[in-house]
Amino acid sequence: MASGLLTGPQKAAALLLAIGEEHAAGLFARMHEDEIRDLSVAMATLGTVPANAIEDVCKDFSEQLGQAGSLTGSFESTERLLLKTLSPDRVALIMEEIRGPAGRTMWDKLGNVNEAVLANYLKNEYPQTVAVVLTKVRADHAARVLSLLPEGFAMEVVMRMLRMETVQKEALEGVERTLKMEFMSNLARAARRDAHEMMAEIFNNLDRAAESRILAALEERNRDSAERIRGLMFTFEDLQRVDGAGLQTLLRSVEKDKLALALKGASETLRELFMKNLTERAAKLLRDDIAGLGPVRLRDVDEAQAMIVAVAKDMSAAGTITLQDGRDEEMVP
């Protein structure tokens, strides 16, 4: 078998066999699991390679190494190299994992993650863990994340940040490991989800004026996409889809001042639905609170409604409440 007939993995396998077990073991220790698996397959199926072919492989390797001069490693050169032996899909997954969001360290990468996405993840962590994370990212990014955390939880985080001394290396490594395994890997998978779902979540977080303006512009360009995004969005008015028991559970979890502000800009239908699921006294107090607000900024109403929608979505995901799909159920006689 001539060296010219060997594939790339077979040449690498032949070279590793030629340099002996001790040196090959040292190289394997520096390889990724996928590379080891591919090379192992090539070695196991290589068969007999004539001495002259081994000589040619070693000569080619030596000459190419000598001609290279200085070497520059980059994402682009790594991707080109991987594409010579792996399928484009596998290469894309590997590159996505090693690139992550732009940044050299885990903390650089977190600094490039959207603050709403990061806050949504951190709100389910221990306050001490969140305090460590926020002391490691840029101050401006930490401020935006902190402002999006639930108020009581945010205060717990702040108190721990104020009392925090030097974080032990082992604890810091533990937080990094958890973030890499849970958050960054989930983020990479989320990046491959349906683009319309992602856009619907983004639109849910826009203020009303921006949402209307951008959706109207999108309708002119692509009506189908605009309609699909609308169908995936969950708005404050969609809370009409929550059943009575679920609505009562939701009302117990929402701050009363936020509820009054949110209902100030709601439709009369939704407002009355909320009132019907309160006691007579609580409903009267809420009506008084709404009337006592006077003129309010639309932006404040949007923020209050968005906060309540976020609570409802979290409770739905946890199975605490059920969101009905709005269709009439068919009855079987």
C-alpha positions in Angstrom: 0.0 0.0 0.0 1.6 3.3 -1.1 1.4 6.3 1.2 -0.5 8.2 -1.5 -3.4 5.8 -1.1 -3.8 6.4 2.6 -6.4 8.8 3.8 -5.6 11.6 6.3 -6.7 9.6 9.4 -4.8 6.5 8.1 -1.6 8.5 7.7 -2.0 9.9 11.2 -2.7 6.4 12.5 0.4 5.0 10.7 2.6 7.8 12.1 1.4 7.2 15.7 2.1 3.4 15.3 5.5 4.2 13.9 6.6 6.5 16.8 5.8 3.9 19.5 3.3 3.6 22.3 5.0 5.9 24.8 5.1 8.9 22.4 1.7 8.1 20.9 0.2 8.0 24.5 1.6 11.6 25.1 -0.1 12.8 21.9 -3.4 11.1 22.7 -3.4 12.8 26.1 -3.6 16.2 24.2 -6.4 15.2 21.8 -10.2 15.6 22.0 -12.3 12.6 22.6 -13.7 12.7 19.0 -10.1 12.8 17.6 -9.1 9.8 19.7 -12.1 7.9 18.5 -11.5 8.6 14.8 -7.8 7.8 15.1 -8.6 4.6 17.0 -10.9 3.5 14.2 -8.3 4.2 11.6 -5.6 2.3 13.6 -7.8 -0.7 14.2 -8.7 -1.0 10.5 -5.3 -0.1 9.0 -4.0 -3.6 8.4 -0.5 -4.1 7.2 1.4 -1.0 5.9 4.6 -1.7 4.0 7.9 -0.2 5.4 8.3 2.1 2.3 4.8 3.5 2.9 5.6 4.2 6.5 8.8 5.9 5.4 6.9 8.1 3.0 4.4 9.1 5.7 7.2 10.1 8.1 9.1 11.9 5.3 5.9 13.9 4.3 5.3 14.8 7.9 8.9 16.0 8.4 8.9 18.0 5.2 5.6 19.7 5.8 6.6 20.5 9.4 9.9 22.0 8.2 8.2 24.1 5.5 5.6 25.5 7.8 8.0 28.1 9.4 6.1 29.9 12.2 2.6 28.4 13.0 -0.5 30.4 13.7 -3.5 28.7 15.4 -6.9 30.2 14.8 -10.6 29.2 14.8 -10.5 29.4 11.0 -7.4 27.1 10.6 -8.8 24.7 13.1 -12.2 24.5 11.3 -10.4 23.9 7.9 -8.4 21.1 9.5 -11.4 19.4 11.0 -13.4 19.6 7.8 -10.8 17.4 6.1 -11.7 14.5 8.3 -15.1 15.2 9.9 -18.6 15.9 8.5 -19.6 19.5 8.3 -22.4 19.0 10.9 -19.9 17.5 13.4 -17.4 20.3 12.7 -20.1 22.9 13.3 -21.0 21.4 16.7 -17.3 21.3 17.7 -16.6 24.8 16.6 -19.8 26.1 18.3 -18.6 24.5 21.6 -15.1 25.9 21.5 -16.0 29.3 20.2 -19.0 29.9 22.6 -20.1 33.5 22.8 -17.1 35.7 22.0 -14.5 35.7 24.8 -11.4 33.9 26.1 -12.5 32.8 29.5 -15.8 31.7 30.9 -16.3 35.2 32.5 -15.5 36.9 29.1 -18.1 34.7 27.5 -20.8 35.4 30.1 -20.1 39.1 29.5 -21.3 38.6 25.9 -24.5 36.7 26.9 -27.7 38.8 26.7 -28.5 40.1 30.2 -32.1 38.9 30.0 -31.0 35.3 29.1 -28.4 35.4 31.9 -30.8 36.8 34.5 -33.4 34.2 33.6 -30.9 31.4 34.3 -29.4 33.0 37.4 -32.7 33.6 39.2 -32.9 29.9 39.8 -29.4 29.6 41.3 -28.3 30.2 44.9 -27.8 33.9 45.8 -24.2 33.2 46.7 -23.6 31.7 43.2 -25.1 34.7 41.5 -23.0 37.0 43.7 -19.9 35.3 42.5 -20.9 35.5 38.9 -21.8 39.2 39.1 -18.4 40.1 40.7 -16.6 38.4 37.8 -18.4 40.1 34.9 -18.1 43.7 33.8 -19.8 46.2 36.2 -22.2 47.5 33.5 -23.3 44.0 32.5 -23.7 43.0 36.1 -25.9 46.1 36.7 -28.2 45.2 33.8 -28.5 41.6 35.0 -29.2 42.7 38.6 -32.0 45.0 37.5 -33.8 42.1 35.8 -33.7 39.7 38.9 -36.8 39.5 41.1 -36.5 42.4 43.7 -36.3 40.3 46.8 -33.8 37.9 45.3 -31.7 40.8 43.9 -31.4 42.2 47.4 -30.2 38.8 48.7 -27.5 38.8 46.0 -26.5 42.4 46.8 -26.1 41.5 50.5 -23.9 38.6 49.7 -21.8 40.7 47.3 -21.3 43.3 50.1 -20.1 40.6 52.6 -18.1 38.6 50.0 -14.4 38.1 50.7 -11.9 36.5 48.4 -13.6 33.5 46.8 -11.6 30.3 47.2 -10.2 28.9 44.0 -12.0 25.6 44.4 -15.4 27.3 44.8 -14.7 29.5 41.8 -13.8 26.5 39.7 -17.0 24.8 40.8 -19.1 27.7 39.6 -17.2 27.8 36.3 -17.7 24.1 35.8 -21.4 24.3 36.5 -21.9 27.3 34.2 -20.0 25.5 31.4 -21.8 22.2 31.8 -25.4 23.6 32.4 -25.7 27.1 31.1 -23.3 27.4 28.2 -24.2 24.0 26.7 -27.9 24.8 27.0 -27.2 28.2 25.4 -25.5 26.5 22.5 -28.5 24.2 22.0 -30.9 27.1 22.2 -29.0 28.8 19.5 -30.0 26.0 17.1 -33.8 26.2 17.9 -36.4 27.6 15.6 -35.7 31.2 14.6 -39.4 32.2 14.9 -39.5 31.0 18.6 -36.4 33.0 19.4 -37.9 36.1 17.7 -41.2 35.7 19.6 -39.3 35.8 22.9 -37.4 38.9 21.8 -40.7 40.6 20.7 -42.2 39.7 24.1 -39.6 41.8 25.7 -40.0 44.9 23.4 -42.1 47.8 24.5 -45.5 48.1 22.8 -44.5 50.9 20.4 -41.4 49.1 19.2 -43.2 45.8 18.9 -46.0 47.3 16.8 -43.5 49.2 14.6 -41.2 46.2 13.9 -44.1 43.7 13.4 -45.8 46.1 10.9 -42.6 46.4 9.0 -42.0 42.7 9.0 -45.6 42.1 7.7 -44.8 44.2 4.6 -41.7 42.1 4.0 -42.8 38.6 5.1 -46.5 38.3 6.2 -46.1 34.5 7.0 -43.2 35.1 9.4 -45.0 38.0 11.1 -48.1 35.8 11.7 -46.0 32.9 12.9 -44.2 35.1 15.4 -47.5 36.6 16.6 -48.9 33.1 17.2 -45.8 32.2 19.3 -45.8 35.4 21.4 -47.5 35.4 24.8 -48.9 38.7 25.9 -50.6 40.1 29.0 -54.0 39.7 27.2 -53.3 36.0 26.7 -53.7 35.6 30.5 -57.4 35.1 29.6 -56.2 31.6 28.7 -55.4 30.8 32.3 -58.2 28.8 34.0 -59.9 30.2 37.2 -57.9 28.3 39.7 -54.7 29.1 37.9 -55.5 32.8 37.8 -56.1 32.8 41.5 -52.8 31.1 42.1 -51.1 33.7 39.8 -52.8 36.6 41.7 -51.4 35.4 45.0 -47.9 35.5 43.5 -48.0 39.0 42.0 -47.2 42.2 43.9 -50.4 44.3 44.3 -48.9 47.6 43.1 -47.6 45.9 39.9 -51.0 44.3 39.3 -52.8 47.6 39.6 -50.3 49.2 37.2 -50.6 46.3 34.7 -54.4 46.4 34.8 -54.5 50.2 34.3 -53.6 49.5 30.6 -55.5 46.2 30.2 -58.7 45.6 28.3 -61.9 45.9 30.3 -62.6 42.1 29.6 -59.3 41.0 31.2 -59.6 43.5 34.0 -63.1 42.1 34.9 -61.7 38.5 34.7 -59.1 39.3 37.2 -61.6 41.0 39.5 -63.9 38.0 39.4 -61.1 35.8 40.7 -60.6 38.0 43.8 -62.7 38.3 46.9 -65.2 41.1 46.8 -63.1 43.1 49.3 -59.8 42.5 47.4 -61.5 43.5 44.1 -62.8 46.7 45.5 -59.3 47.6 46.9 -57.7 46.8 43.5 -60.2 49.1 41.7 -59.5 51.8 44.2 -55.7 51.3 43.6 -56.2 51.5 39.8 -58.3 54.7 40.1 -55.8 56.2 42.5 -52.9 55.8 40.0 -54.0 58.7 37.8 -52.1 59.1 34.5 -49.3 56.6 34.1 -46.5 56.1 31.5 -47.2 53.5 28.9 -43.7 52.2 29.5 -44.4 51.6 33.2 -47.6 49.7 32.3 -45.7 47.5 29.7 -43.0 46.7 32.3 -45.6 45.7 34.9 -47.4 43.5 32.4 -44.2 41.9 31.2 -43.3 41.1 34.8 -46.6 39.3 35.4 -46.4 37.5 32.1 -42.9 36.2 33.1 -44.3 35.0 36.4 -47.1 33.2 34.6 -44.7 31.5 32.1 -42.5 30.3 35.0 -45.5 28.9 36.8 -46.7 27.2 33.6 -43.3 25.7 33.0 -43.4 24.4 36.6 -46.9 23.0 36.2 -48.4 25.2 38.8 -50.9 26.8 36.4 -52.2 25.7 33.0 -52.4 27.8 29.9 -55.4 26.8 27.8 -55.0 27.0 24.1 -58.1 29.0 23.6 -60.0 26.5 21.4 -63.4 25.1 22.3 -63.1 21.5 23.4 -65.2 19.1 21.4 -67.8 17.3 23.4 -68.6 13.7 22.8 -72.3 12.9 23.3 
